[in-house]
């Protein structure tokens, strides 16, 4: 598979044409991020935790991600609340997860091909953010018009799932291009810090806004949350436009070769044990650790007897733990990452067991801080491991398989939601938590090839 770097005229060839090299030289291309802003060096932000933020390109990238994550976290709050308010069914929450996850199974590999073929991945990311803005705006208009139905929310989730499937691999691969391989672990942890800081602030803000404008029943006033989400997505598009163009070579093959590229990506995973190992373990951990979040709106309403403001508070409290966990990961050196991932998974599993048995609002809030710490470690370290063991030529396609796993997890969430409908959310969540503890313990004790990954 050919790699097509940008063509260049050297000084000797220019001299043969009787032309000054200085006269024809284009403006100097930006240096690779790792060379412009090395892991060491001066500057006001010289401590390890925030080293990537010394790079202006990464600061714009970080702002774009934060705006995107802020809107996304508001959406996770408001959409789940609206669905449960309109249906009273955990199964309906599971259907929402399916609508969002099914496209990831069919389209994520194509998103990986896009990530490997497109030189300027930021344009792919901007397109996805623009689609998300329109999607949120349309739901806001439907609420104002008084015609919103659950089917509209399912369609919006489906559109978002399609967009995420095609865009997410490019967004994840772009991090490496913006900061360079040396600071990838730090940048990915800071990306998760942006997500978790948004989770800390925005659900409470959305819950307070909704509670303030809601008449006391139904979904009246939710349009204000959706219009705020639309504004944040627009800000994300603008901030991404300020990220400089990258110079990373891309795959130069005919479009007709897309399916052979897909097969090559799958073949690369099969013949690279470290990458295959990380993908399998991540799938098992996420399958057991994510369903609780999709069921949270119903759990808060039925078990904790709290309203939308309570749901927003609990989502934000979890963000406190996630923010702390992300900052810790960003501060750590790049070693013992397999052990750290398993430890974070154990913390997450123990926290979810406590969550499943708690019936007191503020006790649940304290437990969710622990859950947030474990989730942050799981998210950051799994992304770092899969990117660290993947070569540049296959990065987008490997990340697309990583994204497919998220789609498969939504199927698992749907079945957990059916169990919750039948025997209650606490029991369903408790079963997944015990399974997570068992998986992490087994891997730590009996699978040194994963435990000892650096």
N, C-alpha and C positions, 0 to 999 in steps of 0.2 A: 504494500500500500504506500503510495508515494506521498512524501511530505513536500509541500510547495512553499518554500520560503519566499519572502519578497525579493524580486530581482534587484540587482545592484551593479553599478558600473564602477570598476576600480580605477585608480589614478592612471595606471599604465594604458588601459584601453582608452581613457579620455585623452591622454597625450597623443595616442595614435591618430585621434580625430582632430588634433590641433585645438583642443578645447581645454580651458582651465578647469581642473577638478573643483576648485573653490567656486567657480562661477556657476557650475551646473549642480553642485551638491544640494540636495534638499535640506530643509531644516533638520537639525540633528534629532533623531528619534529618541524618545524618552528611554532612559536606561531601565534595565530590569529593576523592579521594586526592591529586590533583595540587595542590589548594589547601591541604589540611591539611599535606602534607609536600612542599613544593616542592623543585625540584631544587637550590635553594640554601638556605642556612640553617644555623643552629648545630646543636649536638648532638655527641655523642661520635663518631658515625660520619659525619663530614662529608666524607670523601674520596669521589671519584666512584664508586669500585668498589662500595661497599656502601650507596649512598644510599637504595635502596629499603627496606633493612632498618631505616630509621628509623621506618617505618610499622608499628605493632603488628599491623594487619590482615594486612600482607604477611608478617610474621614467622610468624604462625600458618599462613598459606597455604604459606610456604616449608617449615615443619616437616611439613605434610601431604604436600607433594610429595616431600620427602626420604624420609619413611617409605615412601611408595608406590614411589619409585624404588629404594630399598634392597631391598625385597622383589622388585621386578621384575628387578633385576640378579642377585639370588640365583637367581631362576627361570631366567633365561637361561643361567646356569652349570649348574644341576642338571638341567634338562630336556634340554639338549643332550647332557650327559654320559650321562644315563640312556639316551637313545635310541641313541647310538652304542655304548654298552656292551651293550645288549640286541640290537642288530642288526648292528653292524659295517659300516654302510652310509651313505655320503654321501647317497644317494638318500632314505633315511629322514629325514635331517636336512632335505632339501628338501621332503619331504611335510609335515613339521612346520611349516616356513615357510609352505607353502600353506594349511594349516589355519588358521593365525593370520592370514593375509593376505586370503584370499578374502572373508570377511565385510566387510572394509573397502571392497571394491569395490562391494558391493551396498547397504550400510547407511550408509556415511559421510555421504552427502548427507542422509539423514534425521537423522543426528546434527547436521548443520549447521542444519537446520530447527529441531530441538529447541533448539539454542544460541540461535537468533534469536527463538524464541517464549517461552522460559522466563525469567522475571525473575530468579529465584534459582538461578543456574547451579550454586551450590555443592551443592545437593541432588542434582542430576544426577551431579556428581562423587562425592559420598558413596555414592550407590547403586552406581556402578561399583566403588568401592573395597570395598564390602561383598560384591559378587558375587565379586570377586577373592579375598577372604578365604575365602569358602565353597569356592571352586574349589580353592585350595591345601590347605585342610583336608581335603577329600575325597580328594585324591591321597595325603596323609599317611596317612589311615586305610587306603586300599587297600594301601599299602606295608606297614603294620603287619600287615594281614591276610594278606599274602603272596600276593595275587591280582592285583597290578598287571601290566598288559600294555601294550604300545606303543599299542594302540588307545585305552586310557584317557588316555594323554598327548596323543594326537591330539585326542580329544574335549575335553580341558581347554584345549588351544590354541585350538580352535574357539570354545568359550565365551568365552575371553578376547578373541578377535578380535571377536566380536559385541559384547561389552561396550565394548571400546575404540572401536569404530566409532561407537557411539551417544554415548559420553561424551567422547572426546578433543576434538572441536570446542568443547564447552562449557568444558572445562578450559583450553584455550588462550585462548579469548575471555575467560575470567574474569580472567586476568592483567591485561588492559587495564582491566577494571573496578576491580580492587583498587588498582592503582598510578596509573592515569591515563596519557595518551598521552605526556607529557613524559618519563617514566621507563620507557617500555615496553622500549626496547633494553636498559637496565640490568637490569630485572626479568627479561626473557627470558634474558639471559646468566646471571643468578644462578639462574634455574630450571635451566639446563643445568649450572651449577656444582653444584647439589644432585644432579643426576643423575650427574655425573661423580665427585663426592665419594663417592656411594654405590657407584659402579663401582670406585672406588679401594679401598674398605674391604671391601665385602660379599662379592665373589667369593672373596677370600682367606679370609675368615672362614668362608664356606660350605664351601670346599675343605678347610680345616683341620678343621672340625667333622665333615665327612663322612669324611675320612681317619682321624680319631680314633676314630670309632664303627664304621667299616666293618670287617668281619671279614677283609678282604683280597681279596675277590672279590665280584662281583655288585653288587647295589644295596642290600644290607642297611645300614641306618643312615640312608638318605636321608630317612626320615620326620622326623628331627629338623630337617633343613633346611626341610622344608615346614611344619612346625608353627611354626618361627621366622618364616617368611614370613607365615603367618596372623596372628601377633601384630603384625607390623609393619603389615599392612593395617588391622587394628583401630585401631592408633594413628593411622594416616592419617585414618580416619573421624572419630575424636575431634578431632584438630587442625583438620580442616576445619569442624567444628561451631562452632569459636571464631572463624571468619572472619565479620565482620559482614555483615548483609544489605546488598545493593547497591541502588541506586536508578536503575539504567539503564533507560530506556524500552524496551519490547519491541514486536514486531510484533503487532498486534491484528487478526487475520483469522480466519475460520472454519477449523476443522480440515480441512474439505473442500477448502480451497485449498492444501493441502500441495504437491500436484504442480505447481500454478502457481508456488508459491514456489521449488520446485526449478528450474523452467524459468527463472524470473527470475534465480536465482543463476548459472546457466550463461550466461544472456544477459549478465549483468553482466561476467563474465570475458571473454566474447567482445568486448565493446565497451570494455574497459579494457586497453589494450595493456600497460601496466606490470605489471599483475597477471598477465596471460596469459604474459608473458615470464618472470617469476620462476617461475611454476609449471612451465613447460616446462623451463627450465634446471635447476631443482631435481630434476625427475624424471630427467633424463639423468645428473646427477651422482650421485644416490643409487643409480640402477640399476647404476652401475659401482663404487660405493664400499662397498656394504653386504654383498654375498654372502660376503666373507671371514669376517665375524663369525659367520654361521650355520654355516660349515664349520670354525670354529676347534676344536670338540671333536675332530673326526676328525683335523685337522692336528696337533694336539698329541699325540694318541695314536700316529698312524702315522709322522709325519715327525720329531717331536721326542722320541718315545718317553718321554713323561711321563704321569703319572697325574692323578687329580682335583685333588690339591693343586697340581700344576704348571699345570693349566688355570686354577684360581682365581688363582694368582699372575700369570699372563700377562694375564688380564682386568683385574686390579687395576693392573698396571703400565701398561696402556693408560689406565686411569683417571687416573694421574699426569699424563700428557700432556693428557688431556681437561680435567682440573681447571685446569691451567695455562692452556690455551687459552681456557677459559670466563672466567677472571679477567681475562685480557688483553682480551677482547672487551668485558667489563663496564666496563673502564676507559677505553675509547676513545670519542671524541666521535662523534656521529651523522652522519658523512660518509664518502664514498668506500667505501660498503659493498659496491657491486658489485665494485670492484677487490679488496677484502679477501676477498670470497667466492671469487673466482677464484684468488687467491693461496693461500687455505686449501685449495682443491681440488687445486692443484698439489702442495702439501706432502703432502697425503693420497695422491695418486697415486704420488709418488716413494717414500713410506714403504711403500706396498703392494707396489711392485716389489721393494724390499729384503726385505720379509716373505716374498714368494713364493720367493726364492732361498736364504733362510737355513735351515740345518739344525742350528744350535746354539741351545740353549735361551736362554741369557742374551743372546746377540746378537739373537735374535728379540725378547726383552724390551725391549732398548734401542730397536729399530726401532719397536716398538709404542708407545713414548712419542711418537715423531714422528707416527705414525698417529693417536694420540689427540688431539694438538694440531690436526691437520688436520680431524678429525671434529668437534671442538668448534666450530671456526670455521665449518665448513659448516652445522652444525645451528643455531647461534645466528643467523648472518647470514641464512640463508634464511628463518627464521621472522620475523625483524625486517623484512626486505624485504616479505614477503607481507602482514604486518599493517600496515606503514607506508603501503602504497599501496592499502589496502582501506578503504572507508568503513564506519562502524559498522553501518549497516543490513544490510550483506551479509557482515559479518565471519565469522559462524558458517558460512555456506554456502561461502564461499571456503576457509576452513580445513578444511571437510569434503572439498573437492576435493583439498586438500593431503594429507589423510589417505587418499583413494582412491589417490593416487600411491604411498603406502607399500604398499598392497595389490598394486598392479601390480608393484612391486619384488619382492615375494615370488615372483611367477611367474618373474621373471628369476633370482632366487636358485635356484629349483627347477631351471631349465635349466643353470645353472652347476654345481649339485650333480650333475646327470647327466653333465656333462663331466668333473667331478672323479672320478666313478666310473669313467669310461672311460679317461682319460689321466692322472689324478692331480690332487690339489688344488693343488700348486704351479703347474702350468701353467695351470689354470683361473683361479686368482686373479691370476696374472701377466697374462693376457690382459685381464681387467677393469681392472687397474691401468694398463696402457698405453692402453687406451681412454679412461680418465678423464683422463690427461695430455693426450691429443690433443684432447678436448672443451674442457678448460679453456684450452689454448693457443689454439685456434681462436676461442673467445669473446673472449679478451683482445685478440687481434690484429685480428679482423674484425667484431666486433659491439659497436661503441661504445655503442649504445643500452642494452645491459646493463652493459658495463664502467663506464660513467659514472653509473650509478644511485647516488643518495645515500641 
